[in-house]
């Protein structure tokens, strides 16, 4: 009796490609958010919060 084997070596490559594309899209979204006015406000509030926790500001 012969057993047929299916070659699935290309599946791993496709999964890496999908993961890379999703990561690049997420990085682009973060870049867009953080370089605009929203990012400026977020970083300013974060900086002020950290300074107040340290008792400096």
N, CA, C and O atoms as a printed pandas DataFrame, in Angstrom:
     atom_number atom_name residue_name chain_id  residue_number  x_coord  y_coord  z_coord
0              1         N          UNK        A               1    0.842   -1.173    0.000
1              2        CA          UNK        A               1    0.000    0.000    0.000
2              3         C          UNK        A               1    0.893    1.244    0.000
3              4         O          UNK        A               1    1.823    1.347    0.800
4              5         N          UNK        A               2    0.611    2.164   -0.881
5              6        CA          UNK        A               2    1.384    3.400   -0.988
6              7         C          UNK        A               2    0.696    4.521   -0.215
7              8         O          UNK        A               2   -0.525    4.669   -0.259
8              9         N          UNK        A               3    1.501    5.303    0.490
9             10        CA          UNK        A               3    0.975    6.448    1.235
10            11         C          UNK        A               3    1.385    7.712    0.499
11            12         O          UNK        A               3    2.569    7.934    0.243
12            13         N          UNK        A               4    0.422    8.523    0.165
13            14        CA          UNK        A               4    0.728    9.777   -0.518
14            15         C          UNK        A               4    1.072   10.853    0.505
15            16         O          UNK        A               4    0.394   11.006    1.521
16            17         N          UNK        A               5    2.126   11.586    0.219
17            18        CA          UNK        A               5    2.525   12.693    1.093
18            19         C          UNK        A               5    2.319   13.995    0.334
19            20         O          UNK        A               5    2.648   14.101   -0.847
20            21         N          UNK        A               6    1.784   14.958    1.016
21            22        CA          UNK        A               6    1.576   16.271    0.417
22            23         C          UNK        A               6    2.689   17.196    0.889
23            24         O          UNK        A               6    2.991   17.263    2.081
24            25         N          UNK        A               7    3.283   17.895   -0.040
25            26        CA          UNK        A               7    4.370   18.816    0.298
26            27         C          UNK        A               7    3.764   20.143    0.749
27            28         O          UNK        A               7    3.119   20.836   -0.038
28            29         N          UNK        A               8    3.972   20.492    2.008
29            30        CA          UNK        A               8    3.430   21.728    2.570
30            31         C          UNK        A               8    4.536   22.719    2.916
31            32         O          UNK        A               8    4.355   23.566    3.790
32            33         N          UNK        A               9    5.664   22.623    2.247
33            34        CA          UNK        A               9    6.792   23.494    2.578
34            35         C          UNK        A               9    6.510   24.958    2.246
35            36         O          UNK        A               9    7.101   25.841    2.867
36            37         N          UNK        A              10    5.643   25.237    1.306
37            38        CA          UNK        A              10    5.323   26.616    0.945
38            39         C          UNK        A              10    4.390   27.301    1.926
39            40         O          UNK        A              10    4.269   28.526    1.905
40            41         N          UNK        A              11    3.731   26.543    2.782
41            42        CA          UNK        A              11    2.785   27.125    3.736
42            43         C          UNK        A              11    3.511   28.007    4.736
43            44         O          UNK        A              11    3.034   29.095    5.061
44            45         N          UNK        A              12    4.651   27.558    5.226
45            46        CA          UNK        A              12    5.405   28.348    6.192
46            47         C          UNK        A              12    5.814   29.680    5.586
47            48         O          UNK        A              12    5.721   30.715    6.245
48            49         N          UNK        A              13    6.259   29.666    4.356
49            50        CA          UNK        A              13    6.657   30.897    3.675
50            51         C          UNK        A              13    5.469   31.843    3.541
51            52         O          UNK        A              13    5.614   33.048    3.743
52            53         N          UNK        A              14    4.316   31.319    3.210
53            54        CA          UNK        A              14    3.119   32.155    3.083
54            55         C          UNK        A              14    2.723   32.750    4.428
55            56         O          UNK        A              14    2.293   33.902    4.492
56            57         N          UNK        A              15    2.863   31.976    5.504
57            58        CA          UNK        A              15    2.534   32.498    6.835
58            59         C          UNK        A              15    3.478   33.628    7.226
59            60         O          UNK        A              15    3.047   34.628    7.802
60            61         N          UNK        A              16    4.754   33.476    6.919
61            62        CA          UNK        A              16    5.709   34.550    7.193
62            63         C          UNK        A              16    5.379   35.798    6.379
63            64         O          UNK        A              16    5.496   36.916    6.880
64            65         N          UNK        A              17    4.969   35.612    5.137
65            66        CA          UNK        A              17    4.630   36.749    4.284
66            67         C          UNK        A              17    3.421   37.500    4.834
67            68         O          UNK        A              17    3.410   38.731    4.845
68            69         N          UNK        A              18    2.413   36.775    5.287
69            70        CA          UNK        A              18    1.223   37.412    5.862
70            71         C          UNK        A              18    1.584   38.138    7.149
71            72         O          UNK        A              18    1.123   39.257    7.376
72            73         N          UNK        A              19    2.400   37.518    7.994
73            74        CA          UNK        A              19    2.827   38.154    9.238
74            75         C          UNK        A              19    3.648   39.402    8.988
75            76         O          UNK        A              19    3.487   40.402    9.688
76            77         N          UNK        A              20    4.522   39.358    8.002
77            78        CA          UNK        A              20    5.339   40.520    7.659
78            79         C          UNK        A              20    4.477   41.655    7.124
79            80         O          UNK        A              20    4.683   42.814    7.485
80            81         N          UNK        A              21    3.518   41.333    6.273
81            82        CA          UNK        A              21    2.626   42.358    5.728
82            83         C          UNK        A              21    1.782   42.985    6.830
83            84         O          UNK        A              21    1.578   44.199    6.837
84            85         N          UNK        A              22    1.289   42.173    7.761
85            86        CA          UNK        A              22    0.494   42.708    8.873
86            87         C          UNK        A              22    1.352   43.593    9.765
87            88         O          UNK        A              22    0.898   44.647   10.209
88            89         N          UNK        A              23    2.576   43.181   10.030
89            90        CA          UNK        A              23    3.486   43.985   10.845
90            91         C          UNK        A              23    3.815   45.309   10.186
91            92         O          UNK        A              23    3.868   46.340   10.856
92            93         N          UNK        A              24    4.036   45.292    8.890
93            94        CA          UNK        A              24    4.331   46.530    8.168
94            95         C          UNK        A              24    3.122   47.463    8.175
95            96         O          UNK        A              24    3.276   48.675    8.319
96            97         N          UNK        A              25    1.940   46.914    8.023
97            98        CA          UNK        A              25    0.729   47.738    8.076
98            99         C          UNK        A              25    0.526   48.361    9.437
99           100         O          UNK        A              25    0.156   49.530    9.535
100          101         N          UNK        A              26    0.766   47.593   10.497
101          102        CA          UNK        A              26    0.636   48.109   11.859
102          103         C          UNK        A              26    1.673   49.192   12.125
103          104         O          UNK        A              26    1.367   50.202   12.760
104          105         N          UNK        A              27    2.895   48.991   11.645
105          106        CA          UNK        A              27    3.943   50.002   11.815
106          107         C          UNK        A              27    3.570   51.290   11.086
107          108         O          UNK        A              27    3.802   52.384   11.602
108          109         N          UNK        A              28    3.001   51.169    9.902
109          110        CA          UNK        A              28    2.566   52.348    9.160
110          111         C          UNK        A              28    1.460   53.098    9.880
111          112         O          UNK        A              28    1.448   54.329    9.900
112          113         N          UNK        A              29    0.536   52.362   10.467
113          114        CA          UNK        A              29   -0.548   52.984   11.232
114          115         C          UNK        A              29    0.001   53.720   12.449
115          116         O          UNK        A              29   -0.392   54.856   12.716
116          117         N          UNK        A              30    0.908   53.083   13.190
117          118        CA          UNK        A              30    1.513   53.738   14.352
118          119         C          UNK        A              30    2.277   54.988   13.947
119          120         O          UNK        A              30    2.190   56.015   14.619
120          121         N          UNK        A              31    3.020   54.908   12.859
121          122        CA          UNK        A              31    3.781   56.065   12.382
122          123         C          UNK        A              31    2.841   57.219   12.047
123          124         O          UNK        A              31    3.109   58.367   12.402
124          125         N          UNK        A              32    1.748   56.916   11.369
125          126        CA          UNK        A              32    0.782   57.953   11.002
126          127         C          UNK        A              32    0.163   58.593   12.239
127          128         O          UNK        A              32    0.016   59.814   12.298
128          129         N          UNK        A              33   -0.198   57.784   13.219
129          130        CA          UNK        A              33   -0.811   58.315   14.437
130          131         C          UNK        A              33    0.172   59.140   15.258
131          132         O          UNK        A              33   -0.176   60.213   15.751
132          133         N          UNK        A              34    1.390   58.647   15.405
133          134        CA          UNK        A              34    2.338   59.297   16.304
134          135         C          UNK        A              34    3.013   60.524   15.704
135          136         O          UNK        A              34    3.539   61.348   16.451
136          137         N          UNK        A              35    3.018   60.672   14.396
137          138        CA          UNK        A              35    3.643   61.845   13.792
138          139         C          UNK        A              35    2.648   62.983   13.582
139          140         O          UNK        A              35    3.044   64.074   13.172
140          141         N          UNK        A              36    1.390   62.755   13.848
141          142        CA          UNK        A              36    0.388   63.803   13.710
142          143         C          UNK        A              36    0.135   64.505   15.024
143          144         O          UNK        A              36    0.886   64.329   15.983
144          145         N          UNK        A              37   -0.915   65.296   15.073
145          146        CA          UNK        A              37   -1.279   66.047   16.277
146          147         C          UNK        A              37   -1.618   65.099   17.426
147          148         O          UNK        A              37   -1.318   65.391   18.584
148          149         N          UNK        A              38   -2.232   63.986   17.112
149          150        CA          UNK        A              38   -2.566   63.004   18.149
150          151         C          UNK        A              38   -1.309   62.519   18.858
151          152         O          UNK        A              38   -1.286   62.414   20.084
152          153         N          UNK        A              39   -0.276   62.226   18.100
153          154        CA          UNK        A              39    0.981   61.762   18.677
154          155         C          UNK        A              39    1.643   62.819   19.534
155          156         O          UNK        A              39    2.197   62.513   20.590
156          157         N          UNK        A              40    1.588   64.069   19.083
157          158        CA          UNK        A              40    2.157   65.168   19.872
158          159         C          UNK        A              40    1.456   65.283   21.220
159          160         O          UNK        A              40    2.107   65.407   22.257
160          161         N          UNK        A              41    0.133   65.242   21.201
161          162        CA          UNK        A              41   -0.640   65.349   22.443
162          163         C          UNK        A              41   -0.371   64.152   23.354
163          164         O          UNK        A              41   -0.229   64.310   24.567
164          165         N          UNK        A              42   -0.304   62.977   22.777
165          166        CA          UNK        A              42   -0.065   61.768   23.556
166          167         C          UNK        A              42    1.299   61.813   24.240
167          168         O          UNK        A              42    1.408   61.529   25.433
168          169         N          UNK        A              43    2.329   62.166   23.491
169          170        CA          UNK        A              43    3.671   62.220   24.061
170          171         C          UNK        A              43    3.788   63.319   25.109
171          172         O          UNK        A              43    4.462   63.138   26.123
172          173         N          UNK        A              44    3.139   64.454   24.876
173          174        CA          UNK        A              44    3.182   65.546   25.849
174          175         C          UNK        A              44    2.499   65.132   27.155
175          176         O          UNK        A              44    3.031   65.376   28.238
176          177         N          UNK        A              45    1.328   64.509   27.055
177          178        CA          UNK        A              45    0.620   64.058   28.260
178          179         C          UNK        A              45    1.414   62.981   28.994
179          180         O          UNK        A              45    1.465   62.971   30.224
180          181         N          UNK        A              46    2.029   62.081   28.242
181          182        CA          UNK        A              46    2.839   61.034   28.853
182          183         C          UNK        A              46    4.037   61.631   29.584
183          184         O          UNK        A              46    4.344   61.229   30.706
184          185         N          UNK        A              47    4.707   62.582   28.958
185          186        CA          UNK        A              47    5.865   63.237   29.565
186          187         C          UNK        A              47    5.461   63.973   30.841
187          188         O          UNK        A              47    6.145   63.877   31.859
188          189         N          UNK        A              48    4.353   64.706   30.784
189          190        CA          UNK        A              48    3.885   65.433   31.970
190          191         C          UNK        A              48    3.519   64.468   33.096
191          192         O          UNK        A              48    3.795   64.740   34.265
192          193         N          UNK        A              49    2.906   63.358   32.750
193          194        CA          UNK        A              49    2.520   62.369   33.757
194          195         C          UNK        A              49    3.755   61.776   34.441
195          196         O          UNK        A              49    3.789   61.643   35.665
196          197         N          UNK        A              50    4.753   61.426   33.657
197          198        CA          UNK        A              50    5.983   60.866   34.225
198          199         C          UNK        A              50    6.674   61.898   35.104
199          200         O          UNK        A              50    7.172   61.562   36.178
200          201         N          UNK        A              51    6.709   63.148   34.662
201          202        CA          UNK        A              51    7.345   64.205   35.455
202          203         C          UNK        A              51    6.602   64.410   36.777
203          204         O          UNK        A              51    7.229   64.640   37.810
204          205         N          UNK        A              52    5.270   64.327   36.749
205          206        CA          UNK        A              52    4.510   64.497   37.990
206          207         C          UNK        A              52    4.725   63.308   38.933
207          208         O          UNK        A              52    4.741   63.481   40.151
208          209         N          UNK        A              53    4.889   62.110   38.379
209          210        CA          UNK        A              53    5.181   60.945   39.213
210          211         C          UNK        A              53    6.539   61.076   39.900
211          212         O          UNK        A              53    6.726   60.618   41.027
212          213         N          UNK        A              54    7.472   61.702   39.210
213          214        CA          UNK        A              54    8.806   61.901   39.774
214          215         C          UNK        A              54    8.859   63.101   40.710
215          216         O          UNK        A              54    9.866   63.324   41.381
216          217         N          UNK        A              55    7.774   63.876   40.756
217          218        CA          UNK        A              55    7.719   65.048   41.619
218          219         C          UNK        A              55    8.459   66.240   41.053
219          220         O          UNK        A              55    8.812   67.158   41.794
220          221         N          UNK        A              56    8.701   66.242   39.754
221          222        CA          UNK        A              56    9.451   67.333   39.124
222          223         C          UNK        A              56    8.506   68.383   38.558
223          224         O          UNK        A              56    8.792   69.577   38.642
224          225         N          UNK        A              57    7.400   67.965   37.990
225          226        CA          UNK        A              57    6.560   68.917   37.294
226          227         C          UNK        A              57    5.275   69.201   37.923
227          228         O          UNK        A              57    4.496   69.998   37.402
